[in-house]
């Protein structure tokens, strides 16, 4: 039996011309350049994809949600507890958290409290196997933007994620500042202050207050308030409105605003009671 045929490839040096010409003519680095361009295109795509972090101690739920979100074109990371998610936050911050409440090694409420001390903008959708009103109120008052109880439809969760992300990406850049008495709001940068005292709001809180501030003294019903502020969201209920208003009122008071600045008009809704 004849010995196997060995084929050797020798590289012929390129004589003359620039390196760019060499590569255009199919030189030794053309394949490598193609690979580099492919990798760069892939990284560019990853940079433009919305990043969703799933934090839940149920591995099956994490796997199923990761698969569904990946199919929808999201970049996904998942964590079995709040401690792991918190340790990864600074190096790899997501655009949105899907956060379970009951978990070992830092539950969802504690994670939310830590996050809101540094980051008031990243939206949070809470999950919980106990679909109780107390859980909803605690989650929203801690700094959550939405809440869904287990078991839930993956399709519904995907719809809520899209709605919350649309709110976070709202086009405020062209809106003029809002000035109502001591309250100053700059919608283009989501900044606000009361008599120079900085106010830190979540996205949901900011949108609600800016909606009230555009028509001070006018009563806004719960449904009208949310329809105007969050037109893409079909899942908000009156309890969510009340929880957000409670947090806004508390932050205004800490900054020195009178207690009656954000008034409840019983049976109707809310109004911003500031003299212009």
C-alpha positions as a Markdown table, in Angstrom:
| # | Residue | x | y | z |
|---|---|---|---|---|
| 1 | Unk | 0.0 | 0.0 | 0.0 |
| 2 | Unk | 1.6 | 3.3 | -1.0 |
| 3 | Unk | 2.3 | 5.9 | 1.7 |
| 4 | Unk | -0.3 | 8.6 | 2.2 |
| 5 | Unk | 0.2 | 11.7 | 0.0 |
| 6 | Unk | 1.3 | 14.7 | 1.9 |
| 7 | Unk | 0.3 | 18.1 | 0.6 |
| 8 | Unk | 2.3 | 21.1 | 1.6 |
| 9 | Unk | 1.1 | 24.7 | 1.2 |
| 10 | Unk | 3.8 | 27.2 | 0.7 |
| 11 | Unk | 3.2 | 30.9 | 1.0 |
| 12 | Unk | 4.6 | 32.9 | -1.8 |
| 13 | Unk | 5.8 | 36.3 | -0.7 |
| 14 | Unk | 4.1 | 39.3 | -2.4 |
| 15 | Unk | 6.5 | 41.4 | -4.3 |
| 16 | Unk | 5.4 | 44.9 | -4.9 |
| 17 | Unk | 2.4 | 47.0 | -4.0 |
| 18 | Unk | 0.9 | 48.0 | -0.7 |
| 19 | Unk | -0.4 | 45.7 | 2.0 |
| 20 | Unk | -4.0 | 46.7 | 1.1 |
| 21 | Unk | -3.4 | 45.7 | -2.6 |
| 22 | Unk | -2.0 | 42.4 | -1.4 |
| 23 | Unk | -5.2 | 41.7 | 0.6 |
| 24 | Unk | -7.4 | 42.8 | -2.2 |
| 25 | Unk | -5.6 | 40.4 | -4.5 |
| 26 | Unk | -6.3 | 37.5 | -2.2 |
| 27 | Unk | -3.2 | 37.5 | -0.1 |
| 28 | Unk | -2.5 | 35.3 | 2.9 |
| 29 | Unk | -4.6 | 37.5 | 5.3 |
| 30 | Unk | -7.8 | 37.8 | 3.3 |
| 31 | Unk | -9.5 | 34.9 | 5.1 |
| 32 | Unk | -8.4 | 36.3 | 8.4 |
| 33 | Unk | -9.8 | 39.7 | 7.5 |
| 34 | Unk | -13.1 | 38.2 | 6.5 |
| 35 | Unk | -13.3 | 36.5 | 9.9 |
| 36 | Unk | -12.4 | 39.7 | 11.7 |
| 37 | Unk | -15.1 | 41.6 | 9.8 |
| 38 | Unk | -17.6 | 38.9 | 10.7 |
| 39 | Unk | -16.7 | 39.1 | 14.3 |
| 40 | Unk | -16.9 | 42.9 | 14.3 |
| 41 | Unk | -20.4 | 42.7 | 12.7 |
| 42 | Unk | -21.5 | 40.2 | 15.3 |
| 43 | Unk | -20.2 | 42.5 | 18.1 |
| 44 | Unk | -21.9 | 45.5 | 16.6 |
| 45 | Unk | -25.2 | 43.5 | 16.5 |
| 46 | Unk | -24.8 | 42.6 | 20.1 |
| 47 | Unk | -24.3 | 46.2 | 21.1 |
| 48 | Unk | -27.5 | 47.2 | 19.5 |
| 49 | Unk | -29.6 | 44.4 | 20.9 |
| 50 | Unk | -31.6 | 45.0 | 24.1 |
| 51 | Unk | -30.2 | 43.1 | 27.0 |
| 52 | Unk | -32.6 | 41.4 | 29.4 |
| 53 | Unk | -31.5 | 39.9 | 32.7 |
| 54 | Unk | -33.7 | 37.1 | 34.2 |
| 55 | Unk | -33.2 | 36.7 | 37.9 |
| 56 | Unk | -35.1 | 33.6 | 39.2 |
| 57 | Unk | -34.2 | 30.5 | 41.3 |
| 58 | Unk | -36.2 | 28.2 | 39.0 |
| 59 | Unk | -33.8 | 26.9 | 36.4 |
| 60 | Unk | -36.6 | 25.6 | 34.1 |
| 61 | Unk | -38.2 | 29.0 | 34.0 |
| 62 | Unk | -34.9 | 30.8 | 33.3 |
| 63 | Unk | -34.2 | 28.4 | 30.4 |
| 64 | Unk | -37.6 | 28.8 | 28.9 |
| 65 | Unk | -37.6 | 32.5 | 29.2 |
| 66 | Unk | -34.1 | 32.8 | 27.8 |
| 67 | Unk | -35.1 | 30.7 | 24.8 |
| 68 | Unk | -38.2 | 32.8 | 24.2 |
| 69 | Unk | -36.4 | 36.1 | 24.5 |
| 70 | Unk | -33.5 | 35.0 | 22.3 |
| 71 | Unk | -36.0 | 34.1 | 19.6 |
| 72 | Unk | -37.4 | 37.6 | 19.9 |
| 73 | Unk | -34.0 | 39.1 | 19.2 |
| 74 | Unk | -32.9 | 40.0 | 22.8 |
| 75 | Unk | -29.6 | 39.4 | 24.4 |
| 76 | Unk | -30.2 | 37.5 | 27.6 |
| 77 | Unk | -28.3 | 36.8 | 30.8 |
| 78 | Unk | -29.8 | 34.8 | 33.7 |
| 79 | Unk | -29.0 | 34.5 | 37.4 |
| 80 | Unk | -30.3 | 32.1 | 40.1 |
| 81 | Unk | -30.5 | 34.7 | 42.8 |
| 82 | Unk | -30.2 | 38.4 | 43.5 |
| 83 | Unk | -26.6 | 38.2 | 44.8 |
| 84 | Unk | -25.2 | 36.9 | 41.6 |
| 85 | Unk | -27.2 | 39.5 | 39.6 |
| 86 | Unk | -25.9 | 42.3 | 41.8 |
| 87 | Unk | -22.3 | 41.2 | 41.4 |
| 88 | Unk | -22.7 | 41.2 | 37.6 |
| 89 | Unk | -24.6 | 44.5 | 37.4 |
| 90 | Unk | -21.7 | 47.0 | 37.0 |
| 91 | Unk | -19.8 | 44.9 | 34.4 |
| 92 | Unk | -22.8 | 44.0 | 32.4 |
| 93 | Unk | -25.8 | 46.2 | 33.1 |
| 94 | Unk | -29.0 | 45.2 | 31.3 |
| 95 | Unk | -31.7 | 47.3 | 29.7 |
| 96 | Unk | -34.4 | 45.6 | 31.8 |
| 97 | Unk | -34.7 | 43.1 | 34.7 |
| 98 | Unk | -37.2 | 40.3 | 35.0 |
| 99 | Unk | -37.0 | 39.8 | 38.8 |
| 100 | Unk | -38.4 | 37.1 | 41.0 |
| 101 | Unk | -39.4 | 38.1 | 44.5 |
| 102 | Unk | -38.8 | 34.9 | 46.5 |
| 103 | Unk | -35.2 | 33.8 | 46.1 |
| 104 | Unk | -32.3 | 32.6 | 48.3 |
| 105 | Unk | -29.2 | 34.7 | 48.6 |
| 106 | Unk | -30.8 | 38.1 | 48.3 |
| 107 | Unk | -34.5 | 38.2 | 47.3 |
| 108 | Unk | -35.9 | 40.4 | 44.6 |
| 109 | Unk | -37.1 | 43.2 | 46.9 |
| 110 | Unk | -33.6 | 43.6 | 48.4 |
| 111 | Unk | -32.0 | 43.5 | 45.0 |
| 112 | Unk | -34.4 | 46.2 | 43.9 |
| 113 | Unk | -33.6 | 48.4 | 46.9 |
| 114 | Unk | -29.9 | 48.1 | 46.2 |
| 115 | Unk | -30.3 | 48.9 | 42.5 |
| 116 | Unk | -32.5 | 51.9 | 43.1 |
| 117 | Unk | -29.8 | 53.5 | 45.3 |
| 118 | Unk | -27.6 | 53.7 | 42.2 |
| 119 | Unk | -29.9 | 53.3 | 39.2 |
| 120 | Unk | -33.4 | 54.7 | 39.0 |
| 121 | Unk | -33.7 | 54.3 | 35.2 |
| 122 | Unk | -33.4 | 50.5 | 34.5 |
| 123 | Unk | -36.9 | 49.1 | 34.4 |
| 124 | Unk | -37.9 | 46.1 | 36.6 |
| 125 | Unk | -40.7 | 43.7 | 36.0 |
| 126 | Unk | -41.4 | 41.6 | 39.2 |
| 127 | Unk | -42.4 | 38.0 | 39.2 |
| 128 | Unk | -43.9 | 36.1 | 42.1 |
| 129 | Unk | -45.6 | 32.7 | 42.6 |
| 130 | Unk | -47.8 | 34.5 | 45.2 |
| 131 | Unk | -50.1 | 36.7 | 43.3 |
| 132 | Unk | -51.2 | 38.6 | 46.3 |
| 133 | Unk | -52.0 | 42.3 | 46.6 |
| 134 | Unk | -49.3 | 42.8 | 49.3 |
| 135 | Unk | -46.6 | 41.5 | 46.9 |
| 136 | Unk | -47.7 | 43.8 | 44.2 |
| 137 | Unk | -47.7 | 46.8 | 46.4 |
| 138 | Unk | -44.3 | 46.0 | 47.9 |
| 139 | Unk | -42.8 | 45.4 | 44.5 |
| 140 | Unk | -44.1 | 48.6 | 43.1 |
| 141 | Unk | -43.3 | 50.7 | 46.1 |
| 142 | Unk | -39.7 | 49.3 | 46.2 |
| 143 | Unk | -39.1 | 50.6 | 42.7 |
| 144 | Unk | -40.6 | 48.1 | 40.3 |
| 145 | Unk | -42.2 | 49.2 | 37.0 |
| 146 | Unk | -44.5 | 46.3 | 36.5 |
| 147 | Unk | -45.6 | 43.0 | 38.1 |
| 148 | Unk | -46.8 | 39.7 | 36.8 |
| 149 | Unk | -47.9 | 36.7 | 38.9 |
| 150 | Unk | -46.9 | 33.1 | 38.4 |
| 151 | Unk | -48.0 | 31.1 | 36.5 |
| 152 | Unk | -48.0 | 33.5 | 33.5 |
| 153 | Unk | -48.2 | 33.4 | 29.8 |
| 154 | Unk | -44.8 | 33.8 | 28.1 |
| 155 | Unk | -46.6 | 35.8 | 25.4 |
| 156 | Unk | -48.0 | 38.2 | 28.0 |
| 157 | Unk | -44.6 | 38.7 | 29.6 |
| 158 | Unk | -43.0 | 39.4 | 26.2 |
| 159 | Unk | -45.7 | 42.0 | 25.6 |
| 160 | Unk | -45.1 | 43.6 | 28.9 |
| 161 | Unk | -41.3 | 43.7 | 28.3 |
| 162 | Unk | -41.9 | 45.4 | 25.0 |
| 163 | Unk | -44.2 | 47.9 | 26.5 |
| 164 | Unk | -41.9 | 48.8 | 29.4 |
| 165 | Unk | -38.9 | 49.1 | 27.0 |
| 166 | Unk | -40.9 | 51.5 | 24.8 |
| 167 | Unk | -41.6 | 53.6 | 27.9 |
| 168 | Unk | -37.9 | 53.6 | 28.8 |
| 169 | Unk | -37.0 | 54.7 | 25.2 |
| 170 | Unk | -39.7 | 57.4 | 25.1 |
| 171 | Unk | -38.8 | 60.4 | 22.8 |
| 172 | Unk | -38.5 | 63.3 | 25.3 |
| 173 | Unk | -35.5 | 64.9 | 23.7 |
| 174 | Unk | -37.4 | 67.6 | 21.9 |
| 175 | Unk | -39.7 | 68.5 | 24.8 |
| 176 | Unk | -39.2 | 71.9 | 26.5 |
| 177 | Unk | -38.5 | 72.1 | 30.3 |
| 178 | Unk | -41.5 | 72.1 | 32.6 |
| 179 | Unk | -41.6 | 74.7 | 35.3 |
| 180 | Unk | -44.5 | 74.8 | 37.8 |
| 181 | Unk | -43.6 | 76.9 | 40.9 |
| 182 | Unk | -40.6 | 75.4 | 42.6 |
| 183 | Unk | -40.8 | 72.2 | 40.5 |
| 184 | Unk | -38.5 | 72.1 | 37.5 |
| 185 | Unk | -38.4 | 69.2 | 35.1 |
| 186 | Unk | -36.2 | 68.6 | 32.0 |
| 187 | Unk | -37.8 | 65.7 | 30.1 |
| 188 | Unk | -35.0 | 65.5 | 27.6 |
| 189 | Unk | -32.6 | 64.3 | 30.4 |
| 190 | Unk | -35.2 | 63.0 | 32.9 |
| 191 | Unk | -33.9 | 65.4 | 35.5 |
| 192 | Unk | -36.0 | 67.2 | 38.1 |
| 193 | Unk | -35.6 | 69.4 | 41.1 |
| 194 | Unk | -37.6 | 71.2 | 43.8 |
| 195 | Unk | -36.2 | 74.6 | 44.6 |
| 196 | Unk | -32.8 | 73.3 | 43.5 |
| 197 | Unk | -33.1 | 70.1 | 45.5 |
| 198 | Unk | -32.5 | 67.2 | 43.1 |
| 199 | Unk | -35.4 | 64.7 | 42.7 |
| 200 | Unk | -34.5 | 61.1 | 41.7 |
| 201 | Unk | -37.4 | 59.3 | 40.0 |
| 202 | Unk | -37.8 | 56.0 | 38.2 |
| 203 | Unk | -39.0 | 56.3 | 34.6 |
| 204 | Unk | -42.5 | 55.4 | 35.5 |
| 205 | Unk | -42.6 | 58.0 | 38.3 |
| 206 | Unk | -41.1 | 60.7 | 36.1 |
| 207 | Unk | -43.6 | 60.2 | 33.3 |
| 208 | Unk | -46.5 | 60.3 | 35.8 |
| 209 | Unk | -45.3 | 63.5 | 37.4 |
| 210 | Unk | -44.5 | 65.2 | 34.2 |
| 211 | Unk | -48.0 | 64.4 | 32.9 |
| 212 | Unk | -49.5 | 66.0 | 36.0 |
| 213 | Unk | -47.1 | 69.0 | 35.8 |
| 214 | Unk | -48.2 | 69.8 | 32.3 |
| 215 | Unk | -51.7 | 70.7 | 33.6 |
| 216 | Unk | -51.3 | 71.8 | 37.3 |
| 217 | Unk | -54.5 | 72.2 | 39.2 |
| 218 | Unk | -56.4 | 69.9 | 36.8 |
| 219 | Unk | -57.7 | 66.6 | 38.1 |
| 220 | Unk | -56.4 | 63.6 | 36.2 |
| 221 | Unk | -58.2 | 60.3 | 36.5 |
| 222 | Unk | -56.2 | 57.2 | 37.0 |
| 223 | Unk | -57.1 | 55.8 | 33.7 |
| 224 | Unk | -56.4 | 59.1 | 31.8 |
| 225 | Unk | -53.1 | 59.5 | 33.6 |
| 226 | Unk | -51.8 | 56.2 | 32.6 |
| 227 | Unk | -53.3 | 56.3 | 29.1 |
| 228 | Unk | -51.4 | 59.5 | 28.5 |
| 229 | Unk | -48.2 | 58.5 | 30.1 |
| 230 | Unk | -48.0 | 54.9 | 29.0 |
| 231 | Unk | -50.1 | 54.5 | 25.8 |
| 232 | Unk | -48.4 | 51.2 | 24.9 |
| 233 | Unk | -49.1 | 49.4 | 28.2 |
| 234 | Unk | -52.3 | 47.3 | 28.4 |
| 235 | Unk | -51.6 | 45.8 | 31.7 |
| 236 | Unk | -51.5 | 48.6 | 34.3 |
| 237 | Unk | -54.1 | 48.6 | 37.0 |
| 238 | Unk | -55.3 | 51.2 | 39.5 |
| 239 | Unk | -53.2 | 49.7 | 42.3 |
| 240 | Unk | -50.0 | 50.4 | 40.2 |
| 241 | Unk | -51.1 | 54.0 | 39.8 |
| 242 | Unk | -51.6 | 54.5 | 43.5 |
| 243 | Unk | -48.3 | 52.9 | 44.4 |
| 244 | Unk | -46.4 | 55.1 | 42.0 |
| 245 | Unk | -48.2 | 58.2 | 43.2 |
| 246 | Unk | -47.3 | 57.3 | 46.8 |
| 247 | Unk | -43.6 | 57.1 | 45.9 |
| 248 | Unk | -43.7 | 60.4 | 44.0 |
| 249 | Unk | -45.4 | 62.1 | 46.9 |
| 250 | Unk | -42.8 | 60.8 | 49.4 |
| 251 | Unk | -39.9 | 62.0 | 47.3 |
| 252 | Unk | -41.4 | 65.4 | 46.9 |
| 253 | Unk | -41.9 | 65.8 | 50.6 |
| 254 | Unk | -38.3 | 64.7 | 51.3 |
| 255 | Unk | -37.1 | 67.5 | 48.9 |
| 256 | Unk | -39.2 | 70.0 | 50.9 |
| 257 | Unk | -42.5 | 70.1 | 49.1 |
| 258 | Unk | -45.7 | 70.6 | 51.2 |
| 259 | Unk | -47.7 | 67.5 | 51.8 |
| 260 | Unk | -50.6 | 68.7 | 49.7 |
| 261 | Unk | -48.4 | 69.2 | 46.6 |
| 262 | Unk | -49.7 | 66.0 | 45.0 |
| 263 | Unk | -53.4 | 65.9 | 45.9 |
| 264 | Unk | -55.8 | 63.0 | 45.9 |
| 265 | Unk | -59.2 | 63.9 | 44.7 |
| 266 | Unk | -61.3 | 61.1 | 46.1 |
| 267 | Unk | -63.5 | 59.3 | 43.6 |
| 268 | Unk | -61.8 | 61.1 | 40.7 |
| 269 | Unk | -58.0 | 60.9 | 40.6 |
| 270 | Unk | -55.0 | 63.2 | 41.3 |
| 271 | Unk | -53.8 | 66.7 | 40.6 |
| 272 | Unk | -50.7 | 68.8 | 41.2 |
| 273 | Unk | -51.6 | 71.5 | 43.6 |
| 274 | Unk | -49.0 | 74.1 | 42.8 |
| 275 | Unk | -49.7 | 77.8 | 42.1 |
| 276 | Unk | -48.1 | 78.7 | 38.8 |
